[in-house]
Amino acid sequence: MSAATRIADRIEIADLFARLADLLDEGRHDDAHTVYHDDVVVRSPRGGELHGIGEVTAYLERSRVEGERTQHVHAGVLVDVDGDRARATANELVYFYRDGAPPHRTSGLRAACAAVRTPSGWRFSEIRISLAWTQEK
């Protein structure tokens, strides 16, 4: 595998974090297939363990709070590619707010992910989200 291919893969996998943040913040849960593999496993403090894109999408829909919005910010993204599989980690800040008001809750998370190359590009096949802290205002 060429250096250019390895770099391109790392960029595409890092981009998954930004695309996931956008679809969560915009409530575009039907687009989950653009970042998650069909057989994804998601483990999180709020959702427990979810298997498959259908369970993930259903959880995202039912966990919406009327009038509450989020802003997800990722940093410290590290990607290690091994052929058609990869591991990635990122720190995440999530701001919970209502339009025109400052955040009423902020959380710091750590995401540890596995990704796989698919015909449609890289997709997360597993995500483990760990809560580092939460601040209520």
Beta strands, then each sheet from edge to edge (+ up, - down):
strand 1: 36-44
strand 2: 48-51
strand 3: 69-82
strand 4: 85-97
strand 5: 105-118
strand 6: 121-136
sheet 1: 2+ 1- 6- 5+ 4- 3+
end
